[in-house]
C-alpha cells in the first residue's frame, strides 16, 4: 500500500496463531494475513433505529469476503471480522435522566471505533450507521484514523398510519400526546407510530446528519434517502460501496482529503436549506475538529456569516417533518437528497469542486446521478422555495455571550412579531422540574411565557440531554390553548422539536453563564433583526452584579459547584462532568476541557462564495 503508516501483521508465531484462526473462520486465504486489513463496522443500540444494521453489515462483509483473495482482480487484503459500536435510544429515553447518555453516545462511538481502527490498523473501512449521534462519532473516528473509508446510511423508518383516522404518524406524533388524558388514543398511536425499523424518518437529526455526511463527501448521495427496509441497501449498494472503497484505497484518498473547509461549508448550507436539526451546530464543530480544525466559528463559518446566509441567501426547499408534511421516504420517492443538492448547486449556493468518496467531485457525482427537477410539493426549487429564509439561526446577546444559542427558525409556529419575541421568564432548574409542572400544573403557563430550563448543559447535566418530551408537550399545549410559550435552555433539542425553542445557550448555567442568573418574571427578548437573546434585567449592571454575587455564594458553599447540577452515578457521567467543552466546540469530552486536535491543519480559503442567483 502507498501509506507508510499501514499496520501489518508480522511473522511472530504467537500473533499469527489467532490471525490464522480468524482467517480460517472467515473463510479467507491464510496467505493474506500479512496484507493490509479491510473490514466493515456498524452502529448498534437498543432502539428500532439499529435493527437493520447487523444484517446490512453482514451482507457487505460477505460481499467483501468474495472480493478478497489472491486471484487476478481480487483484493490482496486481510479481512477483519465486523465490529459494532453501542449507543442509547433517544426515542425511548427522552424526558428521563438516562437521556444524559445520548450525546455521550457520540463520544463512546468515537472511542470504541478509534480503538478498533487504530489497533486493527484498518486500511479500508465501510461503515453502516444509524440514529444520529453514532454516525457523527463514526465519522470523527474515521477522520482521526485517516485511512480510506466510506459510510452508508442504514436508512429511515417508514412512517406509521393511524388506523382510525388514516393520518400519517410518527414518533413526534406520539410524543405530542404525552399530556393527553385519552389513554386509548395514546396507546393506539404509540403502537402504530413506528412500524418496521430504521432511524427517525423526518428531517430530524438523523436525516440532517446523513444529508450532512453525504454532502461533506463521505457517503454516496444516492444512498442517503432510501428506507432502511429498501431492498437496494442489501442488493445494489454493498458492491457499489466496495468498488468506491477500492478506488479510495488505490488513490490513497483519505477522509481528510474529502472533509475540507469547503465541503464542511457545503454541508452546513445544505443543513440550513433542509430546515435541519439544531444538533448540527454541535456535530459540525466536532467533525471539523476531527478533520483538523479546532474552532468552527473561526476556521469554517462565523456566526455572522451563518446568519447572513440564513437570512438573505439560503431558503428552505423541503416540506418535511417536523415543520412540514413529509418524511425522507417521500423525498426518496421524488428523487432523493440529490435533487436538493443539484438545486442548490445550480443556484450557486454550493462549491461543486469538492471531492467525494465516489472519486468524483460533488458536481460530477450530481451530473452522473442526473436527478429530476423538484416536484414542488415535497422538494421545492430555490427560486420558489418552501420558506424564504434558512431553517437555522444562531444568537448572541447578554444571555448568549458565546454566540452559541441556536433557534430552528423553520419550526417556529408563532410569537415573532416583526422578528421579535418579548416574554416573561418561568425558571426551572432541570428538565424534571419542568415536566412535573407540565404534568400537574399546565394551567400556570401563560401566553408569551419564556420557559428557562438550566443546569442541563454539557457538564451541568452532565451530558446535555435533548428535550423532545418537554417541547412536544409545550407544542401540544400551545396548539390546544392557542397561545405562544417559548423555551430556552443550556441543553439541546431533538431534531423533531418545533416551536420557539432556543438551545445551546452558553456559557451554560453550571459554568456561571448568565442563564443561571435569570429570575422568574424577567423580561426575555429574542430579536432576530439583531440575532440577539437578551434579558432586560441583566442589562442593568447593578442587578447583574448582585445576582452574580449571590450565585457565587451558593456555589462556594457547595464546594465550587452549583447544587442544581445533575447527579453523577457512573464513571462515564463523571468523565463528561470533568471534561466537557462548550457547545460552540461541539460539547465533546477533552482532557482539562482543552479541545484536542490531531494534526491541526492550516485553513485554506477558496475563492468560492455562496450566492443565490435568484436574489
N, C-alpha and C positions, 0 to 999 in steps of 0.2 A: 504493500500500500504506500501511497505517497506521503502519508502523515508519519513523521519520525517518532511521534509520541504513542503510536499504536502499541497496545499491550498484547504481547503474545505469550502463549503457554510454553514454558521452556521444557527441557527434557528431564527434569527431576522426576524420578520414578514415583515418589510419593504424590506429587501433584498430578502426574499423568494418570495415576490409578483411578481417581474419580473422573477425570476428564474422559478417559477411555470408557468408563462406566456410563457416563452421560451420553456419549456418542452411541453406544450400543442401545441404550434405552430409547433414544430419539430416532434410531434407525439411520444414522448418518455414517459416512465413511470415516473409519478410525484414522486414516492418513491426514484428515483435515484438522485434527485437534491443535496443530501448531500454526494454523492460519488465523487471521483476524476474525473477531467474533461479530455475529449478527443476531438480532433477536427481536421479539415482539413484547410489548408491555401494555398493560391496561389499568384502568381505574376501577376499583370495587368499593361498594358501600352497602348500606342496609336499606336502600330505597329502590323503587321501580326504575330509577334512572340507570341503575347499573346492571339490571337483569340480563340485558342483551350483550354485555361487554365480553364475557368469557367465551361465548360461542364465536363471536367475531374474531377474537384473538386467536382461538384455536384454528379457525378456518385459515386465517392469514399465516399462522405458524405452519400449518400443513402445506400450504402453497409454497411457503419459503423453503420448507424441507425438500419439496420436489424440485426446487431450483438449485439446491446446494449439492455439489458433487465434483468429481474430477473429470467428467466427460466434457468434450468441447461444448462451449456455450453455457456451461453451468458455473455457479459461483463457487470458487475455491475459498470457502469460509467455514469457520466453526460455528455451528448453530447452537444457540443458548436457549434453554427452556423458558417459556413465558414467565413473566413476573408481574405482580399486581400490587398496586398501592391501595390504601384504605382511606375512607372518608365517612363523615356523618351525614345523614339525611337532613337537609334543610326543611323539607316539607313536613317531616314528622316532628322535628324539634322546635320549630318556630313558636315563640311565646313561652318557652321553657328555659330553665337555667342551662340545660345542656346545649342550647343554641350557641353558647360561648365557644364551643369547639368547631363551629362551622368554618370560620375564616382560618382558624388554626389548621384545619384540614389542608389548606393550600400549602402551608409550611411543612406539614408532615409528609405530604406527597413529594414536595421538593426534596426533603431529606432522604426519604426512602428510595426515590428513583435515582438520586445522586449516588447513594451508596451502591445501587445496582449497576448503574452506568460506569461509575468510576472503578469499582472493584472488578467488574467483569470486563472492563475495557472495551465496551461495545464500539465497533467501528461503524456500524449501521443499525438504526433503531426505527421501528414502526410502532406508533402508539395509538391505541384506541381509547378515546377519552369521553367521559360522561359527567353530568352535573356541571357546576360552574367553577368551583374552586380547584378541584383536581386538574382540569386541563391547564390552568394557569401555572400550578405547581409543576406539572409535567413539562411544559414548555420552558419554564425557568430552569429546570434541571438540565434540559437539552442544551440550553444556551450556555450554561456554565460548563457542561461537558464538552460542548462544541465539536462534536463529530457528526457526520451526516445523519440526518433524522427527518422523519415526516410524521404528520399527525392525521388521523381520521376521526371525525366526529362519530360517536355511536349513533346519534340521531335523536330526534324528538319523539315524544309520545304523541299519539293521535288524540284529539280532544274527545271528551265524553258527550253523551246526549242525555238530557233529562227525559226519562221515559214517560212522564206525564205531559210536559209542555212541548217536547221536541226541540228545545233550545240547546245550542251548543254550550257545554260547560267545561270547566277545568278546575285545577287546584285553587285558583284565585276565587272562583265562584264559591267553592266550599268554605274558604276562609272568611269570606264576606258574610257568611251566615252564622258566624260564631255567636253573635249576640241575639239570634232569633230564639223565640220561645216555642217555635214549631218543631218539636223533636222528630216527628215523622219526616218533615221536609229535610232537616239536617242529615238524618240517616240516609235518605234516598240519594241526596246529592253527594254525600261522602262516598257512597258505594258506586256511583256512576261517573264521578268526575275524572277518574284516572284509569281508563281501560287499557289493557295491553301493558307495554313497557316502553321505556325511553325517558329522556330528560324533558323538563318542562317545555311545553310547545309554543308559548307565546314569545314575544320579543322581550323575554325576561333576561336574567343574567347569563344563563347557559347559551342561548342563541345570540345574545350580544357578543359574548366572548368567542363563540365559534366563528361568527362573522369576522370578528377582530383577527383571530388567528389565521383565517383564510386570507384576508386582505393583507395582513402583515407578511404573508407569503409561505407559511409553514403547513398549510393544508390546501389541497386542491379545491378550488371553489365549488365544483360540481358535487363534492362530497359533503357539503355542509347541510343542505336543506332536506334531503330525503328522510323519511321517518325511520326510526330505529328498526322497525319491522319490515322495511322495504327490502325486497329480495336482492336489489343491486348491491347492498352492503356485504353480502356474502357470495355473490355470483361474479360481478364485474370488478368491484373495487379492489379485492385482495391482490390480484396480479397487476393491476394498474399501480398500486402502491409499491409493489416490489420493483416494477420497471422504473418508477420515479426514483426509488431509493438507489437502485443500481446506477442510475445516471448521476445522482448526487455523489456517490462514492467514486465513480470513475473520474469525475471532475474535481473531486475533493472540495465540493461545495458544502460549507458548514453553516449551522444555524446563524452564526453572527455575520455571515456573508449575506444572509437573507433579511434578518431583522436589523434594520438600519434606522437612522433618524427619519429618512423619508418614508420608509414602509410603516414605521410607528405612527407618523403623522397621517398617512393614508388611512390607517386603521381607526384612529381617533375621529377623523372626519366622517367615515362611514358609520361609526357608532352614533354620532350626532344625527346623521341622516335617517337612521332607523329608529330614532327615539329610544336609544338603548338604555340599559340599566345604569344607575348611578355607581354601581360597583366597578364599572370600567375605570373610574377615576382612582380606584385602589389598585386594580390589576395592571393597568398600563404603566404606572411608575415601577411596579415590581418587575414587569417584563423588561422595561427599559434598563433597570438596574442589572438584571441578569445578562442583558446584552452589552453591558459595559458603560451605561450612562447613569451616573449617580443621582442626578437631580432632574426629574422630568420637566419641571417648570422652566429651568434654565437651559437644558440641553435639547429638549424636544419641542415643547409648546408652552408658552407662558399663559397664565390665566387671562391676561389682557387679550392676547391673540385668540385664545379659545373662545372667549365671549364675543369678540368681534365677528369671528367666523359664524358662530351660532346665531347671532342676532342679525347679521347683514348678508351672509353669503350662503349658508347651508340650510336647506329646508328639510323637513321630514317627508320621506317619499314612500312610506308604507302605512297601510291601515291595519295595524297589528295590535294584538293584545299586549299590555293591559289597557292601553288608551284607545285602541281601535277595536275592530271586529274579528280579525283573522289570526291564524296561527302559522307556524313555519310550514306545516304541511300544505297550507293554502299558497304560501309563497312558492313552495316547490312546484305546485300544480301550474303556476304561472311562469315557470322557467327558472326559478331558484334565485339564490343570492346573486348569481352572476348577472341577472337582469339589473339589479340595483347598482352593482359595480360598473357595468357598462354605461348606465345612465349618468352616473357621476363622472366617469372618465370623459364621456362625450361632452359634458357640460363644462369641463375644465377644472373640476374640483380635486382630481386625484393625479398623482405623478405615475404615469404608466410605465416608466422605465425601471421601476424597482424589480428586483429578482424574486422569483418564487420557486417553491420546491419542485415544480414540474420541469425546471430547467429553462422556462420561458420568463420573459418579463410579464408584469401584470397585464399590460396591454396585449401582448402576444397570446397569453392564456385566454383572455376575453375574446380575442379575434377567433381563436380556434374553437372555442365553445359556441360562438355565434348565438348568443341568447336572443329571445324575441324582444319586442318592444314592451314597455309597461302596459298592463291591461287597463289601468285607470280606475280599478276598483280595489284590488289588493295592493298592487305596486303602482305608484304614480310617477309621472315624469318630473324632472327638475323644473321644467317650465310651468307645469300645472301641478304643484305638489299637494300632498295631503295636509301639511301645515307649513306656513310660510317661513318659520324660523326653526333652527336646530332644536333637538329634543333635550339638551342639557345646558345648564348654566352654572358657573362657579361664582361664589360670592365672598367678598371681603367684608369690611366694616368693623365696628368695635366689638362685635361678637365673634368674628372670624378673622383675627389678625394674621393667621397663617394663610389666608385666602384659600381655605380648604373646603368650605361649605359648598355642597352641591345640591341643586334642585333639578328634578326631572320635569322640565317645563312642559314636555309633551303630555304628561299625565295630570297636569293641574286642571281641576274641574270648576274652579271659580275662586273669587276672592281677590283677584288682581284688577283693581280699577286704575286705569292709566298706568299699568305695570307696577302698582304699589299695593302692598298689603299692610294694614295697620291693625294690630290686635293686642289683646291683653294676655300676659303670661299666666299659665297654670303650671306649677312646677312639680315634678316628680323625680325623686332620687332613685332611679332604676325603673326598668320596664314593668317589673312585677307590681309596683305600686300603681302604675297606670292601668294595667289590666284589671286589677282589683276594683279600681274606681269605675272602669267601663262596665264591669260585671254588676256592680252593686249600686252605683250612683251615676248612671249615664246622664241623668237629667241635669247634673251640675254643669255640664258642658254647654256653653252658650255660643251664639253667633260671634264669629271673629275672635274666638279664643285662639291663642297660640300655646299649645302644649309643649312644655320643655321636659325632655327626658335626658337625664345626665348621669354621669358615672357609668356609662356604657361604652366608653372608648376602648382603644386597643389594650391599654394596661389598666384602665379603670374597671372594666367588667370582670376579669380581663377577657379579651378575645373579640371585642367589637361585634356583638351579635346583631343580626338583622331583625327587623320588627314587622314582619308581614302580618302577624296576628293583630298587633296594635293598629297598624294602618288600615287593615281590612275592616276592623270594627269601626274605626273612625269614618271611613268611606261610607259604610252602610248607615251609620248614624246621621251623617250629613245628608245623604240622599233621602232618608226617611223623614227627616225634620226640615229639609230644605234650608240648611244652614252651612256656613263655612267654618271649619275648625282646622287649623294648621298644626303641624308637629315639627319640632326642631330637636335634634339630638346630636350628641357626640358619638353615637353609634352609627349604624348603617341600615339600609333598607334592602328588601328583596327587589329584584327587577320587576316583580309583579305588583309592587305598591303604586298607587295613584293618589292624587290629591296634592295639597300644598304641603309637601313633606320635604324637609331640608336635613340632610345628614352630613356626617364627617366634620361637624363644627369643631374647629381647633384653634388653639390648643384645647384638648379635652379637659373636662372638669377636674379629673384626678391629677392633672398636671398643673392645676391652678389657672386654667383658662377662664375667660370672662363668663362663659356659660354657667360656671359654678357660682357666680355672684348674682344671678338673676333672682329677684323676689317675686312672689305672687302679686299680680296686678301691674307689673311693669309694662311699659309700652314697648312693643316689639314692632319694628318696621322692616319689611322686606321691600327693597327698592331695586327693581330690575332695570330702571333707567341708569342707575349708578352702579348696579351689581353689588349692592351692599346689604348686609344684615346687621341691624343696629338695635340696641336697647337705649331708649332716650335717657333713662335714669343714670346709666353707666357713663354717659357722655359728660355728666357733672363730675368734675374731678374730686370734689369733697365726698360725694356719695361713693364713688368708686374706691377712694382711699379707705373710707370707713369699712365698707364691706370686705375689702381685701384684708384689712387688719383682723376683722372678725373671723374670716376664713382661715387665716394663718394661725390664730389662737386655737381653733378647733383641731387643725392638723398637727400643731406642735404638741397638744395634749394627747394626741393619739399616735405618738412615735413617728411623726413625719408622713402619715398617710391619712386621707380623709376617711372617717368611719363609714361613709356611704359606698365605698368601693366594694366590688363583689368579693365573695369569699373564695379562698383557694383551697381545693381539696385534692389536687393532683400535681405531680411534678411538672406536667405539661402546662397547666394553668400558671404555675409559678414561673416557668420559663417565659411565658408570654408577659406576665406581670413585670418581670425584671428586664426584659429585652425588647419589648415592642417599640417601634418607632412610630412617628405620627402618620396620619392619613396621607399627607402630601408626599410621603416617601413610600407609600404602599402598605403601611401598618404591618409590616413583617417583623420577624424576630432577628435581631442583630446584637452581637456582643456589646455591652455597655451602651446600647441604643445608638451606636455609631454605624451608619449604613455601610455594609461591606460590599465591595465590588471586585470581582475577579477581573484582572487585566483591564483596567479602565481605558477607554478609547477616546480619541480626540473627536470633537464634534465637527462633522463635515457638512456645511450648509450649502445646499444646491441652489441653483437659480430658479427652481420651480416655485411658483406662488399659486396657491389655490384661488381660482377666480370662477365666478358663476357667469357664464356668457349671456345668461338671460337677465342679468341685473346690471 
